[in-house]
Amino acid sequence: MLGHDLMSPLALQRATFLARPWTIVTNLFVHGGIFHLLANMLTLFFFGRFLTGLIGTRVFLTIYFFGGILGNIFCLLLTPFAVIGASGAVFALGGTLAVLTPRLRVFVFPIPVPMPLWVAVIGGFVVLSFFPNVAWQGHLGGLLFGLIAGLVLRNRVRIRMY
């Protein structure tokens, strides 16, 4: 959403990372347009409200930021392009929630039938990976972190309904 003059110093890119190490965090707050921003914020709202109720704010923020950073590390290792967005962090939340609530059923627009959350999260990763200009590497890093976080938390979190 920022102008190109501000995008460059905030985006993460392998070629400039050593000169701009802060971009491993700042790129989580920059998006490539209104649809990118809305998609991440809408998903963050739904995952975040539910997951915060299960694990608390501090653990939620830890998963969010470390998932985003691991997604960024995957991008640094696997793509030479500049990357922006919070999708890796959001996928970390989705992965955690999918492990903690494996039977939770959700609707994903425009599909008219409910599906298990884990199917929606993994399916969302697969589908988005085929879109042009999407950093699947960041999604993968975040998702893996979230799945591991969910496994670590699984025995500590009491799920009543799911």
Phi and psi in degrees as a GROMACS rama.xvg file:
@    title "Ramachandran Plot"
@    xaxis  label "Phi"
@    yaxis  label "Psi"
@TYPE xy
-85.1283  158.151  LEU-2
-65.7802  158.712  GLY-3
-59.5983  -26.5087  HIS-4
-68.0702  -26.0266  ASP-5
-97.2816  -20.7463  LEU-6
-64.144  -44.916  MET-7
-58.3488  -47.3235  SER-8
-74.1037  -10.0767  PRO-9
-103.921  -21.0674  LEU-10
-76.6029  151.379  ALA-11
-93.2751  129.902  LEU-12
-150.061  136.035  GLN-13
-54.7841  -43.2568  ARG-14
-64.2354  -27.0714  ALA-15
-115.499  4.11176  THR-16
-61.4493  -42.9286  PHE-17
-64.0039  -32.725  LEU-18
-80.661  -24.2692  ALA-19
-133.137  66.2384  ARG-20
-65.1997  -22.2791  PRO-21
-62.7972  -18.707  TRP-22
-67.1986  -13.0153  THR-23
-67.1776  -19.2516  ILE-24
-110.39  -43.2658  VAL-25
-63.4842  -29.6139  THR-26
-66.1531  -17.8121  ASN-27
-69.1101  -14.886  LEU-28
-110.289  6.22332  PHE-29
-117.16  136.308  VAL-30
-128.645  158.158  HIS-31
-90.2753  20.5828  GLY-32
148.388  173.185  GLY-33
-66.0899  -38.7739  ILE-34
-65.2175  -42.5249  PHE-35
-59.7275  -47.0385  HIS-36
-63.2525  -48.7155  LEU-37
-63.7012  -40.738  LEU-38
-62.0657  -46.0955  ALA-39
-66.0751  -42.5951  ASN-40
-70.8363  -36.9269  MET-41
-65.9697  -44.6225  LEU-42
-65.548  -41.5934  THR-43
-60.2359  -40.9016  LEU-44
-59.8373  -50.8248  PHE-45
-69.3938  -47.8922  PHE-46
-65.0117  -43.6635  PHE-47
-65.0238  -44.44  GLY-48
-60.7774  -46.073  ARG-49
-70.9906  -47.4128  PHE-50
-67.1688  -37.8998  LEU-51
-61.071  -37.5765  THR-52
-64.8413  -27.6254  GLY-53
-85.0258  -39.4325  LEU-54
-119.363  -9.71133  ILE-55
89.4606  161.991  GLY-56
-66.3136  -44.0034  THR-57
-63.1187  -46.3158  ARG-58
-68.322  -38.2212  VAL-59
-56.7166  -50.0652  PHE-60
-64.7461  -35.3008  LEU-61
-62.4147  -47.0588  THR-62
-64.2496  -43.5575  ILE-63
-58.2721  -53.9246  TYR-64
-72.5357  -42.5936  PHE-65
-68.843  -33.9688  PHE-66
-64.1493  -41.8933  GLY-67
-64.4857  -40.3845  GLY-68
-69.3341  -41.1347  ILE-69
-64.6364  -39.445  LEU-70
-58.3347  -40.2171  GLY-71
-67.0734  -37.1129  ASN-72
-63.2286  -41.7777  ILE-73
-59.486  -40.1207  PHE-74
-65.2058  -42.9852  CYS-75
-59.6712  -38.306  LEU-76
-79.7486  -30.8296  LEU-77
-114.407  -6.21137  LEU-78
-143.185  138.999  THR-79
-85.2554  -6.20134  PRO-80
-83.2766  157.385  PHE-81
-71.6692  139.893  ALA-82
-128.396  147.699  VAL-83
-141.88  158.532  ILE-84
114.716  163.092  GLY-85
-101.845  13.4483  ALA-86
-61.306  -38.1967  SER-87
-62.1384  -42.1165  GLY-88
-64.8499  -41.2633  ALA-89
-67.1951  -39.1179  VAL-90
-65.5974  -30.613  PHE-91
-62.2833  -41.6957  ALA-92
-65.6513  -42.7757  LEU-93
-62.4508  -42.0352  GLY-94
-62.8982  -43.1087  GLY-95
-62.1994  -47.6263  THR-96
-64.1753  -37.6897  LEU-97
-63.5797  -37.1561  ALA-98
-73.9934  -40.2027  VAL-99
-73.4759  -28.6291  LEU-100
-131.282  64.907  THR-101
-64.0653  -22.14  PRO-102
-98.4324  -0.818619  ARG-103
-61.8165  128.933  LEU-104
-105.467  137.454  ARG-105
-133.206  158.56  VAL-106
-100.383  136.288  PHE-107
-120.472  116.652  VAL-108
-63.4064  133.598  PHE-109
-102.589  17.4528  PRO-110
-74.1615  124.467  ILE-111
-84.4007  6.03464  PRO-112
-123.893  146.592  VAL-113
-70.6349  151.797  PRO-114
-138.979  158.123  MET-115
-61.2166  143.836  PRO-116
-56.7451  -39.0436  LEU-117
-62.6479  -34.0767  TRP-118
-67.439  -41.9068  VAL-119
-64.0669  -41.1265  ALA-120
-69.3223  -50.5773  VAL-121
-65.8976  -42.6648  ILE-122
-62.7545  -40.2534  GLY-123
-61.4302  -40.8257  GLY-124
-61.8441  -47.0422  PHE-125
-62.4765  -48.496  VAL-126
-62.5611  -47.3017  VAL-127
-64.0779  -26.6736  LEU-128
-64.4763  -21.2213  SER-129
-91.3101  -7.03582  PHE-130
-75.9041  140.421  PHE-131
-67.6868  150.128  PRO-132
61.7309  25.5813  ASN-133
-109.929  127.996  VAL-134
-83.9488  81.4454  ALA-135
-59.2825  -25.6162  TRP-136
-62.2494  -41.8677  GLN-137
-68.18  -39.0346  GLY-138
-62.2143  -43.7107  HIS-139
-63.54  -46.3963  LEU-140
-59.8964  -45.1582  GLY-141
-64.374  -44.4048  GLY-142
-60.9363  -45.6184  LEU-143
-61.3136  -42.5537  LEU-144
-61.5674  -43.6876  PHE-145
-63.8799  -40.825  GLY-146
-62.9101  -42.2187  LEU-147
-66.7725  -42.5662  ILE-148
-60.9415  -40.8825  ALA-149
-61.8137  -41.4108  GLY-150
-64.1812  -40.4201  LEU-151
-65.0265  -40.9088  VAL-152
-82.9584  -15.9343  LEU-153
-52.5939  -41.8661  ARG-154
-84.7492  -9.82052  ASN-155
-95.688  -20.8026  ARG-156
-104.382  129.243  VAL-157
-95.1548  117.892  ARG-158
-103.988  117.298  ILE-159
-84.7928  -40.7501  ARG-160
-97.3919  -13.9749  MET-161
